[in-house]
Amino acid sequence: MRRLLTTLIILITVLAAGLTALVLLVNPNEFRGYMVKEVERKSGYRLNIEGDLRWHVWPQLSILANKITLTASGAEVPLISADNMRLDVKLLPLISHKIEVRQVLLDNAVFRVMPESASKRPEGAPIAPKSAITNSDTEPNHTATMAGKLDINRIEVSNSLLIWQRTATEQINIRDLNFTLKQGADNLAKINLSSRINRNQRDLGLAVESELDLSHYPNRLSANVTSFNYSLQGANIPTDGISGNGRLTLSYLMTPKKFSIDDLSISLNKTEVKGKVSATLDETPDIALTLTSPKIDLDELLGDKFVIALADSNGAKGSGEKFTREPIIASPDYEQHDLSYLKSFNAEIDLTADETIFRGLTLNQLKLSGSNQQGKVRLDEFSAKLLGGTLSLEGGADNESRAAQVWLNPKLNNVDISPLLKAFQLPEFVGGTMTMQGKYKRTGTSKLLALDGWQGSAHISMNNAKLYGLNMQQLVQQVAEQSDSGIKGLDEYPRYTAIQELKADTVLHSGGELRFTQLFGRSNALTVGGTGSIDFTDQQCDMKLKVKVIEGWRGKPELINFLQDMVIPLRVYGPWKQLNYHLDVDNTLKDKWMGDAKKALSEWLKK
């Protein structure tokens, strides 16, 4: 045991002495020119090292450098700049004054992926024909490919910043960048990345583990993202934020520039989405998405941000309080809907979801398909089962002109109307199953979610309707009882008007007024018809109805027969929260009595 310890001590001493001698005898600055030359020869980038290089022995033999930059040929700014660099080198090659780098570590680095950092052809340089252009001319600035060219097994970046800029006005700063790339056999590389992106008062945290396949580089890159985790918080994001994890397989083709994402699986809080994405990155990108989900909870993902305003809060009529509380409240930024960005790309989407939650409503078997062709948007299909019936929607938008044209054609079939009104915070004044078919359009998108910007028409029919808070039969019969003691109605009435079948033709004007051009309803107890309007801006209504009460009369038979045929004008008007009613039963009965008196007098005169 003593001999073993003695041997180990001798070996450690010899190794320490050898390293010390190596550090004293070999100056790391002797490799400066060699490193600069090799980097430029293999990658085409110019390496600049400021200050002296120095040794670092423990825990492994390394060369330390202060500020370094890596610049592409003809670029205005460096692609990479770092305050500190460490090169872990192999020991044996140093004995013969050669250097082999096993690992590169950069700290406090700045990566600039922008037009100013890209390689530029010198002025006056000859341009080779397309057939002679090598793949290296179109290579992106991938750290992994650069590491392969420089024969580096491992690259590690810590506490760094990535500046990604495509245009002069579009820049993304990826902060707290920590990146590790380890090359293995068969041109495979393992990548671990974590970062934080802060933009538009939103903060996105991201952590990714991936395996990169370089076997077909430079023609194609592929990656298997085994896991990624993210967390999104900030402005217009629900209080608890949006977070989740996922996995995907990515393939990127250099020429022509295309990428595809397969086996996509991502969670957004309690929502799960699977599918695939493909895109062609031409001057006008072309994107295709095919997605499926067992459940999408929009209430959790959007909170109360995605809402519909029934009126423009700045353009309400009248002098009363504006429409800001009872119906759907528009978020402060609901007016900001500039769709001009749709002109910059083409896209197609196909989405199916078993269950979708929106404003407390459950939409089953949702299907959505649509497209965008440089600003021409088409909603080809939006269908779902909703509240015992079905919902379908077609629509589109044309952003070619200065003021975009938007249109929607909704269809409802046997949908329970009461939960629908409650979900959109409208007064629950009516119940029953509704069928509707409408056509609506608007010009401009500055207030896309404001109802008072739309106009169009719709035909509505309802079965087993109930008008809550108003019993027309009760109103008519109680007024008739007060006018004639020989008339009696029912002893008890429900707090609603029951109408088995109700039909209406409506016209929506751009000022937020819904007009009923024709309305007719019938039940065993009464019939009702008329016209009227509902003003969503001032929360007012004015309905002029004609009511005929058929059942519930008690009294003299001849008087009951008259009352059953009597059409009584009924006006319902005023604010939604405090409706007023006006009946002309007295005048109708007086006309009846005057008619009876004239008839009796005429018969007496004849006698």
PLY file of the C-alpha trace (Angstrom):
ply
format ascii 1.0
element vertex 607
property float x
property float y
property float z
element edge 606
property int vertex1
property int vertex2
end_header
0.00 0.00 0.00
2.85 2.30 0.86
4.49 1.59 -2.51
1.24 2.38 -4.33
0.87 5.71 -2.55
4.52 6.51 -3.22
4.07 5.70 -6.91
0.96 7.92 -7.16
2.74 10.80 -5.47
5.66 10.44 -7.86
3.33 10.39 -10.87
1.43 13.45 -9.67
4.71 15.24 -9.01
6.05 14.36 -12.44
2.80 15.43 -14.10
2.77 18.71 -12.20
6.42 19.30 -13.03
5.79 18.47 -16.68
2.84 20.84 -16.91
4.81 23.53 -15.13
7.71 23.06 -17.51
5.33 23.07 -20.47
3.74 26.31 -19.30
7.18 27.85 -18.82
8.64 26.59 -22.08
5.64 27.00 -24.44
4.20 30.48 -24.91
0.47 30.29 -25.86
0.83 33.48 -27.93
2.88 31.42 -30.39
-0.40 29.80 -31.50
-2.19 33.11 -32.16
-1.29 33.32 -35.83
-1.93 29.61 -36.37
-5.44 29.85 -34.85
-6.35 32.93 -36.88
-5.12 31.29 -40.08
-6.93 27.97 -39.45
-10.24 29.64 -38.55
-10.18 31.73 -41.73
-9.10 28.78 -43.89
-11.76 26.39 -42.64
-14.73 28.71 -42.01
-14.04 31.90 -43.95
-14.37 34.02 -40.80
-11.69 36.38 -39.50
-10.69 35.81 -35.85
-9.30 38.72 -33.84
-7.88 38.23 -30.34
-7.14 41.27 -28.16
-4.49 41.08 -25.44
-2.17 38.22 -24.52
-3.09 34.57 -24.32
-2.33 32.80 -21.03
-2.34 29.27 -19.62
-4.86 27.81 -17.22
-3.82 24.43 -15.81
-6.58 23.24 -13.46
-8.91 21.31 -13.79
-7.72 20.89 -17.37
-5.13 22.47 -19.58
-6.61 25.55 -21.23
-5.70 28.76 -23.00
-7.46 31.89 -21.79
-8.15 34.99 -23.85
-9.88 38.25 -23.19
-11.99 40.01 -25.82
-12.29 38.18 -29.16
-14.29 38.84 -32.34
-15.27 36.67 -35.29
-16.18 38.54 -38.48
-17.42 37.37 -41.88
-15.69 38.48 -45.05
-16.78 42.01 -45.96
-19.13 42.31 -42.95
-19.58 45.65 -41.22
-19.89 44.25 -37.67
-18.63 41.00 -36.06
-20.83 37.94 -36.10
-19.53 36.96 -32.64
-17.83 39.03 -29.97
-17.01 37.80 -26.45
-15.39 39.24 -23.34
-13.82 35.93 -22.35
-12.80 32.80 -24.22
-11.34 29.53 -22.95
-9.82 26.87 -25.22
-9.40 23.42 -23.69
-6.50 21.82 -25.56
-4.87 18.39 -25.76
-1.58 17.98 -23.95
0.50 15.71 -26.20
0.34 17.82 -29.38
1.75 20.76 -27.45
5.02 18.89 -26.96
5.61 19.19 -30.70
4.32 22.78 -30.71
0.96 21.85 -32.24
-2.47 22.72 -30.88
-5.65 20.66 -30.92
-8.73 22.28 -29.39
-11.19 19.96 -27.68
-13.59 22.54 -26.32
-14.36 26.24 -26.70
-16.09 28.24 -23.97
-17.39 31.77 -24.54
-18.67 33.99 -21.76
-20.59 37.27 -22.11
-20.71 36.85 -25.87
-22.85 38.78 -28.35
-24.09 37.02 -31.51
-25.31 39.35 -34.26
-27.44 37.70 -36.94
-28.24 40.74 -39.06
-27.57 42.12 -42.53
-24.52 44.06 -41.26
-22.85 40.88 -40.00
-23.43 38.84 -43.17
-20.68 38.09 -45.66
-20.48 40.51 -48.59
-18.85 40.07 -51.98
-16.10 42.63 -52.67
-16.98 45.35 -55.16
-15.91 44.49 -58.68
-15.41 40.80 -57.91
-16.49 38.48 -60.73
-19.76 36.61 -60.25
-19.67 32.91 -60.97
-22.55 31.24 -62.84
-25.22 29.64 -60.73
-24.06 26.15 -61.64
-20.63 26.94 -60.26
-21.75 28.45 -56.99
-20.84 26.15 -54.16
-23.11 25.32 -51.31
-20.89 27.33 -49.01
-22.18 30.49 -50.67
-25.62 29.85 -49.26
-24.66 28.46 -45.88
-26.28 30.01 -42.83
-24.21 31.03 -39.81
-24.73 27.86 -37.77
-22.44 27.39 -34.80
-22.74 23.63 -35.22
-21.45 23.62 -38.79
-18.63 25.97 -37.87
-17.62 23.65 -35.04
-17.50 20.74 -37.50
-15.24 22.65 -39.85
-12.86 23.59 -37.03
-12.82 20.03 -35.59
-14.08 21.19 -32.19
-15.81 18.55 -30.09
-17.65 20.88 -27.76
-18.75 24.52 -27.77
-20.22 26.14 -24.69
-21.70 29.64 -24.47
-22.85 31.25 -21.21
-24.49 34.52 -20.15
-24.68 35.73 -23.73
-26.91 37.73 -26.08
-28.24 36.93 -29.56
-29.40 39.86 -31.71
-31.54 38.64 -34.60
-32.49 41.27 -37.14
-34.13 40.59 -40.52
-35.06 44.16 -41.44
-34.22 47.63 -40.18
-37.41 47.73 -38.09
-37.60 44.12 -36.91
-35.14 43.03 -34.21
-35.36 40.33 -31.54
-32.97 40.23 -28.58
-32.49 36.77 -27.05
-30.96 37.32 -23.61
-29.42 35.07 -20.95
-28.34 32.70 -23.71
-26.72 29.49 -22.46
-25.76 27.07 -25.18
-23.89 23.77 -25.30
-23.03 21.83 -28.45
-21.29 18.46 -28.28
-20.32 16.67 -31.48
-20.42 12.90 -31.61
-19.91 10.20 -34.17
-21.66 10.04 -37.56
-22.00 13.84 -37.77
-24.43 13.99 -34.89
-24.41 16.86 -32.40
-26.28 17.26 -29.12
-27.50 20.73 -28.27
-28.74 22.15 -24.98
-30.06 25.70 -25.04
-31.76 28.03 -22.59
-32.60 31.68 -23.10
-35.03 34.49 -22.39
-36.72 36.73 -24.97
-38.25 40.04 -23.90
-40.32 41.92 -26.47
-43.41 44.16 -26.41
-43.58 43.88 -22.60
-43.72 40.09 -22.83
-41.14 37.69 -21.45
-40.54 34.24 -22.95
-38.30 31.73 -21.17
-37.13 28.76 -23.22
-35.11 25.57 -22.62
-34.39 23.10 -25.46
-32.66 19.73 -25.77
-32.01 18.58 -29.32
-29.96 16.23 -31.48
-28.69 17.76 -34.72
-27.89 15.62 -37.78
-25.16 17.13 -40.01
-24.65 14.11 -42.25
-26.31 15.85 -45.24
-24.86 19.30 -44.59
-24.67 21.75 -46.35
-27.67 20.66 -48.41
-29.90 19.81 -45.47
-30.03 20.02 -41.69
-32.32 17.97 -39.50
-32.91 18.04 -35.78
-34.80 15.91 -33.32
-35.95 18.20 -30.52
-36.46 15.68 -27.75
-37.88 18.24 -25.35
-38.47 21.93 -24.96
-39.99 23.86 -22.07
-41.23 27.41 -22.17
-42.97 30.03 -20.05
-44.65 33.18 -21.40
-45.76 36.12 -19.24
-46.39 39.83 -19.65
-48.76 42.27 -21.32
-52.07 40.87 -22.60
-51.14 37.43 -21.22
-53.31 35.76 -18.52
-52.15 36.48 -14.98
-50.75 32.99 -14.45
-49.03 33.10 -17.84
-48.81 30.38 -20.48
-46.33 27.54 -20.09
-45.80 24.02 -21.36
-43.46 21.60 -23.03
-43.24 19.62 -26.22
-41.17 17.84 -28.82
-40.78 17.92 -32.61
-38.68 16.85 -35.58
-37.27 19.64 -37.72
-35.84 19.44 -41.24
-34.30 22.42 -43.07
-33.41 22.39 -46.77
-30.89 24.99 -47.89
-31.75 25.30 -51.60
-34.57 26.07 -52.07
-35.03 27.27 -48.52
-37.68 25.07 -46.94
-38.34 23.72 -43.50
-40.78 21.21 -42.12
-41.81 20.32 -38.59
-43.17 16.81 -38.09
-44.35 14.90 -35.03
-45.13 18.21 -33.35
-46.53 17.84 -29.85
-46.89 20.88 -27.62
-48.84 21.74 -24.48
-50.13 25.21 -23.64
-51.21 25.05 -20.00
-54.00 22.43 -20.17
-54.26 22.58 -23.97
-52.48 19.98 -26.10
-51.81 20.36 -29.82
-50.28 17.90 -32.29
-49.57 18.17 -35.98
-47.08 19.32 -38.57
-45.89 22.56 -40.15
-44.15 23.19 -43.47
-42.93 26.38 -45.09
-41.10 27.64 -48.15
-38.99 30.66 -47.26
-39.07 32.59 -50.52
-39.44 36.33 -50.81
-43.07 35.69 -49.87
-43.06 32.80 -47.36
-45.61 30.04 -47.90
-46.71 28.28 -44.70
-48.98 25.26 -44.18
-50.23 24.06 -40.78
-52.13 20.87 -39.98
-53.05 20.64 -36.30
-55.22 18.44 -34.09
-56.12 18.69 -30.42
-58.22 16.73 -27.94
-58.99 19.94 -26.03
-58.35 23.66 -26.54
-59.16 25.94 -23.60
-59.22 29.47 -25.04
-60.53 30.93 -21.78
-57.36 29.82 -20.02
-55.05 30.90 -22.85
-56.67 34.25 -23.69
-58.31 35.22 -20.42
-60.65 38.17 -21.04
-58.49 39.69 -23.76
-60.33 38.27 -26.76
-63.74 39.90 -26.55
-66.29 41.58 -28.76
-67.44 45.12 -28.13
-71.08 45.75 -28.93
-70.35 49.39 -29.71
-67.54 51.84 -30.25
-66.87 53.22 -26.78
-65.98 56.61 -28.30
-69.01 56.94 -30.56
-72.05 56.11 -28.42
-75.24 57.98 -29.12
-77.10 59.95 -26.57
-75.85 61.50 -23.35
-76.23 58.51 -21.05
-73.49 56.30 -19.66
-71.53 54.52 -22.39
-71.78 50.80 -22.97
-68.88 49.57 -20.83
-70.08 47.17 -18.17
-73.10 44.95 -18.69
-72.46 43.56 -22.19
-69.07 42.37 -23.38
-66.33 44.76 -22.38
-63.70 45.52 -24.98
-60.11 45.34 -23.80
-58.21 48.67 -23.94
-56.39 47.63 -27.11
-59.32 46.06 -28.96
-59.11 48.76 -31.64
-55.59 47.76 -32.66
-56.23 45.27 -35.45
-53.95 46.21 -38.33
-54.04 43.30 -40.77
-51.54 44.73 -43.23
-48.94 42.18 -42.09
-51.02 39.50 -43.86
-49.73 40.83 -47.18
-46.22 39.57 -46.40
-46.91 35.81 -46.56
-49.16 33.02 -47.79
-50.60 30.43 -45.42
-53.02 27.54 -45.14
-54.36 26.11 -41.91
-56.34 22.98 -41.10
-57.34 22.55 -37.45
-59.56 19.97 -35.76
-60.33 19.82 -32.05
-62.49 17.36 -30.15
-63.40 19.96 -27.52
-62.92 23.73 -27.46
-63.74 26.01 -24.51
-64.56 29.65 -25.27
-66.23 32.04 -22.80
-67.54 29.06 -20.86
-69.09 27.48 -23.95
-68.08 24.01 -25.11
-67.68 23.53 -28.85
-67.41 19.87 -29.84
-65.86 18.47 -33.04
-64.53 21.84 -34.15
-63.15 22.06 -37.68
-61.34 25.09 -39.07
-59.76 25.55 -42.46
-58.67 28.74 -44.14
-56.00 30.41 -46.22
-54.20 33.68 -46.73
-52.84 34.78 -50.11
-50.88 37.96 -49.46
-53.72 39.69 -47.67
-56.67 37.87 -49.23
-58.01 35.80 -46.36
-60.62 33.08 -46.70
-62.30 31.22 -43.89
-63.45 28.21 -45.86
-64.88 26.26 -42.94
-65.55 26.83 -39.28
-67.99 24.33 -37.86
-68.75 22.83 -34.46
-71.48 21.32 -32.34
-72.72 23.93 -29.87
-75.42 23.91 -27.17
-77.42 21.07 -28.65
-77.15 22.38 -32.21
-74.53 23.28 -34.79
-72.54 26.39 -35.65
-70.89 27.12 -38.98
-69.14 30.18 -40.30
-67.70 31.32 -43.60
-65.81 34.54 -44.09
-62.87 36.38 -45.48
-60.96 39.63 -45.76
-59.37 41.52 -48.61
-56.49 43.78 -47.56
-55.44 44.90 -51.03
-57.24 48.24 -50.87
-56.46 50.96 -48.35
-59.50 50.05 -46.26
-59.77 46.30 -45.84
-63.06 44.58 -46.68
-64.17 41.92 -44.18
-67.20 39.63 -44.45
-68.75 36.85 -42.35
-71.68 34.49 -43.01
-72.75 32.83 -39.74
-75.20 29.93 -39.50
-76.78 28.55 -36.34
-79.03 25.52 -36.30
-81.14 24.68 -33.21
-78.73 26.32 -30.75
-79.90 27.00 -27.18
-79.86 30.79 -27.07
-79.86 31.46 -23.29
-76.32 30.14 -22.52
-75.09 31.93 -25.65
-76.40 35.28 -24.39
-74.93 34.64 -20.96
-71.51 33.76 -22.41
-71.36 37.11 -24.22
-72.78 39.04 -21.25
-75.93 40.10 -23.07
-79.24 40.49 -21.24
-80.87 37.06 -20.99
-84.25 38.30 -22.17
-85.04 35.36 -24.44
-84.72 31.58 -24.32
-85.31 28.71 -26.71
-83.52 27.10 -29.64
-82.49 29.43 -32.44
-81.76 28.91 -36.12
-80.10 31.79 -37.94
-78.55 32.49 -41.31
-76.89 35.85 -41.86
-74.54 37.84 -44.06
-72.45 40.65 -42.61
-69.62 42.85 -43.83
-67.59 45.85 -42.79
-64.98 48.22 -44.19
-61.76 48.70 -42.25
-60.21 46.75 -39.40
-59.35 49.47 -36.87
-62.31 48.34 -34.72
-62.65 44.79 -35.95
-64.26 43.51 -32.75
-66.75 46.37 -32.42
-70.29 45.38 -33.43
-71.19 48.89 -34.51
-68.82 48.65 -37.47
-70.69 45.77 -39.11
-73.74 45.80 -41.36
-75.84 43.12 -42.99
-78.99 41.06 -42.61
-80.15 37.78 -41.11
-83.22 35.58 -40.92
-83.92 34.20 -37.46
-86.34 31.52 -36.34
-86.87 30.15 -32.84
-88.70 27.18 -31.39
-90.20 27.11 -27.89
-89.13 30.70 -27.30
-89.57 32.38 -23.94
-89.45 36.19 -23.57
-88.35 36.58 -19.94
-89.61 39.45 -17.79
-92.59 40.11 -20.05
-95.90 38.19 -20.25
-97.92 39.73 -23.06
-101.00 37.68 -22.25
-100.95 38.93 -18.67
-100.52 42.57 -19.72
-103.43 42.46 -22.15
-105.83 40.55 -19.91
-105.13 42.57 -16.75
-105.68 45.85 -18.58
-108.86 44.42 -20.08
-110.09 43.41 -16.60
-109.59 46.98 -15.39
-111.55 48.31 -18.35
-114.55 45.95 -18.10
-115.70 44.07 -15.01
-117.24 41.42 -17.21
-113.84 40.27 -18.39
-111.60 37.90 -16.44
-108.19 36.45 -17.19
-106.12 33.73 -15.54
-105.44 33.62 -11.81
-101.67 33.01 -12.27
-99.20 33.77 -15.05
-95.60 32.71 -15.62
-92.93 35.43 -15.71
-92.37 35.05 -19.43
-94.20 34.95 -22.75
-94.14 31.49 -24.30
-94.04 31.40 -28.10
-93.82 28.03 -29.80
-92.66 29.46 -33.12
-90.99 32.84 -33.70
-89.60 34.20 -36.98
-87.90 37.50 -37.72
-86.03 39.28 -40.50
-83.32 41.61 -39.19
-81.02 44.27 -40.62
-77.87 45.38 -38.79
-76.75 48.94 -39.50
-73.17 50.14 -39.12
-74.14 52.40 -36.23
-74.88 49.40 -34.02
-78.66 49.36 -34.53
-80.45 46.07 -35.20
-83.81 46.53 -36.90
-86.58 43.96 -37.06
-88.19 44.56 -40.43
-90.63 41.73 -39.91
-91.49 39.68 -36.83
-94.15 37.05 -36.28
-94.73 34.58 -33.46
-97.50 32.25 -32.40
-98.44 29.93 -29.56
-101.61 28.32 -28.26
-102.27 31.40 -26.14
-101.50 34.27 -28.54
-100.02 35.56 -31.79
-97.68 38.52 -32.09
-96.24 40.48 -34.99
-94.64 43.83 -35.70
-91.43 45.73 -36.23
-88.86 47.48 -34.07
-85.21 48.07 -33.29
-82.50 47.37 -30.71
-79.74 49.96 -30.31
-76.60 48.28 -28.96
-74.84 51.61 -28.62
-77.26 53.16 -26.12
-78.69 49.87 -24.84
-82.16 50.93 -25.91
-84.97 49.09 -27.64
-88.22 50.16 -29.26
-90.54 47.37 -30.42
-93.98 48.12 -31.92
-96.01 44.93 -31.70
-99.56 43.80 -32.42
-100.80 41.13 -30.03
-103.82 38.86 -30.31
-104.61 36.85 -27.12
-106.53 33.68 -27.97
-106.76 31.73 -24.70
-107.28 32.53 -21.04
-110.40 34.71 -21.33
-113.37 34.28 -19.00
-116.71 36.13 -19.21
-119.59 36.59 -21.59
-119.25 34.37 -24.69
-119.94 37.18 -27.16
-117.35 39.39 -25.43
-114.78 36.57 -25.35
-115.26 35.98 -29.07
-114.60 39.65 -29.68
-111.51 39.70 -27.45
-110.07 36.64 -29.17
-110.21 38.44 -32.51
-109.01 41.77 -31.11
-105.54 42.96 -32.24
-104.02 45.11 -29.49
-101.06 47.45 -30.11
-98.21 46.91 -27.63
-95.11 49.07 -27.51
-92.02 47.94 -25.57
-89.39 50.67 -25.29
-86.68 52.21 -23.14
-83.39 51.06 -21.60
-82.70 47.35 -21.43
-82.56 47.40 -17.63
-85.84 49.30 -17.22
-88.25 48.60 -20.06
-91.53 50.49 -20.43
-94.79 49.14 -21.87
-97.78 50.82 -23.46
-101.10 49.11 -24.34
-104.18 50.49 -26.15
-106.73 48.03 -24.72
-108.97 50.81 -23.38
-109.37 52.46 -26.76
-110.03 49.11 -28.40
-112.77 48.26 -25.89
-114.23 51.74 -26.17
-114.39 51.27 -29.91
-116.18 47.95 -29.25
-118.69 49.59 -26.89
-119.31 52.51 -29.25
-119.84 50.05 -32.07
-122.33 48.03 -29.99
-124.17 51.21 -29.00
-124.42 52.43 -32.60
-125.68 49.03 -33.68
-128.37 48.95 -30.94
-129.47 52.53 -31.76
-129.67 51.68 -35.46
-131.86 48.63 -34.77
-134.13 50.70 -32.46
-134.58 53.38 -35.12
-135.52 50.75 -37.70
-138.21 49.44 -35.37
0 1
1 2
2 3
3 4
4 5
5 6
6 7
7 8
8 9
9 10
10 11
11 12
12 13
13 14
14 15
15 16
16 17
17 18
18 19
19 20
20 21
21 22
22 23
23 24
24 25
25 26
26 27
27 28
28 29
29 30
30 31
31 32
32 33
33 34
34 35
35 36
36 37
37 38
38 39
39 40
40 41
41 42
42 43
43 44
44 45
45 46
46 47
47 48
48 49
49 50
50 51
51 52
52 53
53 54
54 55
55 56
56 57
57 58
58 59
59 60
60 61
61 62
62 63
63 64
64 65
65 66
66 67
67 68
68 69
69 70
70 71
71 72
72 73
73 74
74 75
75 76
76 77
77 78
78 79
79 80
80 81
81 82
82 83
83 84
84 85
85 86
86 87
87 88
88 89
89 90
90 91
91 92
92 93
93 94
94 95
95 96
96 97
97 98
98 99
99 100
100 101
101 102
102 103
103 104
104 105
105 106
106 107
107 108
108 109
109 110
110 111
111 112
112 113
113 114
114 115
115 116
116 117
117 118
118 119
119 120
120 121
121 122
122 123
123 124
124 125
125 126
126 127
127 128
128 129
129 130
130 131
131 132
132 133
133 134
134 135
135 136
136 137
137 138
138 139
139 140
140 141
141 142
142 143
143 144
144 145
145 146
146 147
147 148
148 149
149 150
150 151
151 152
152 153
153 154
154 155
155 156
156 157
157 158
158 159
159 160
160 161
161 162
162 163
163 164
164 165
165 166
166 167
167 168
168 169
169 170
170 171
171 172
172 173
173 174
174 175
175 176
176 177
177 178
178 179
179 180
180 181
181 182
182 183
183 184
184 185
185 186
186 187
187 188
188 189
189 190
190 191
191 192
192 193
193 194
194 195
195 196
196 197
197 198
198 199
199 200
200 201
201 202
202 203
203 204
204 205
205 206
206 207
207 208
208 209
209 210
210 211
211 212
212 213
213 214
214 215
215 216
216 217
217 218
218 219
219 220
220 221
221 222
222 223
223 224
224 225
225 226
226 227
227 228
228 229
229 230
230 231
231 232
232 233
233 234
234 235
235 236
236 237
237 238
238 239
239 240
240 241
241 242
242 243
243 244
244 245
245 246
246 247
247 248
248 249
249 250
250 251
251 252
252 253
253 254
254 255
255 256
256 257
257 258
258 259
259 260
260 261
261 262
262 263
263 264
264 265
265 266
266 267
267 268
268 269
269 270
270 271
271 272
272 273
273 274
274 275
275 276
276 277
277 278
278 279
279 280
280 281
281 282
282 283
283 284
284 285
285 286
286 287
287 288
288 289
289 290
290 291
291 292
292 293
293 294
294 295
295 296
296 297
297 298
298 299
299 300
300 301
301 302
302 303
303 304
304 305
305 306
306 307
307 308
308 309
309 310
310 311
311 312
312 313
313 314
314 315
315 316
316 317
317 318
318 319
319 320
320 321
321 322
322 323
323 324
324 325
325 326
326 327
327 328
328 329
329 330
330 331
331 332
332 333
333 334
334 335
335 336
336 337
337 338
338 339
339 340
340 341
341 342
342 343
343 344
344 345
345 346
346 347
347 348
348 349
349 350
350 351
351 352
352 353
353 354
354 355
355 356
356 357
357 358
358 359
359 360
360 361
361 362
362 363
363 364
364 365
365 366
366 367
367 368
368 369
369 370
370 371
371 372
372 373
373 374
374 375
375 376
376 377
377 378
378 379
379 380
380 381
381 382
382 383
383 384
384 385
385 386
386 387
387 388
388 389
389 390
390 391
391 392
392 393
393 394
394 395
395 396
396 397
397 398
398 399
399 400
400 401
401 402
402 403
403 404
404 405
405 406
406 407
407 408
408 409
409 410
410 411
411 412
412 413
413 414
414 415
415 416
416 417
417 418
418 419
419 420
420 421
421 422
422 423
423 424
424 425
425 426
426 427
427 428
428 429
429 430
430 431
431 432
432 433
433 434
434 435
435 436
436 437
437 438
438 439
439 440
440 441
441 442
442 443
443 444
444 445
445 446
446 447
447 448
448 449
449 450
450 451
451 452
452 453
453 454
454 455
455 456
456 457
457 458
458 459
459 460
460 461
461 462
462 463
463 464
464 465
465 466
466 467
467 468
468 469
469 470
470 471
471 472
472 473
473 474
474 475
475 476
476 477
477 478
478 479
479 480
480 481
481 482
482 483
483 484
484 485
485 486
486 487
487 488
488 489
489 490
490 491
491 492
492 493
493 494
494 495
495 496
496 497
497 498
498 499
499 500
500 501
501 502
502 503
503 504
504 505
505 506
506 507
507 508
508 509
509 510
510 511
511 512
512 513
513 514
514 515
515 516
516 517
517 518
518 519
519 520
520 521
521 522
522 523
523 524
524 525
525 526
526 527
527 528
528 529
529 530
530 531
531 532
532 533
533 534
534 535
535 536
536 537
537 538
538 539
539 540
540 541
541 542
542 543
543 544
544 545
545 546
546 547
547 548
548 549
549 550
550 551
551 552
552 553
553 554
554 555
555 556
556 557
557 558
558 559
559 560
560 561
561 562
562 563
563 564
564 565
565 566
566 567
567 568
568 569
569 570
570 571
571 572
572 573
573 574
574 575
575 576
576 577
577 578
578 579
579 580
580 581
581 582
582 583
583 584
584 585
585 586
586 587
587 588
588 589
589 590
590 591
591 592
592 593
593 594
594 595
595 596
596 597
597 598
598 599
599 600
600 601
601 602
602 603
603 604
604 605
605 606
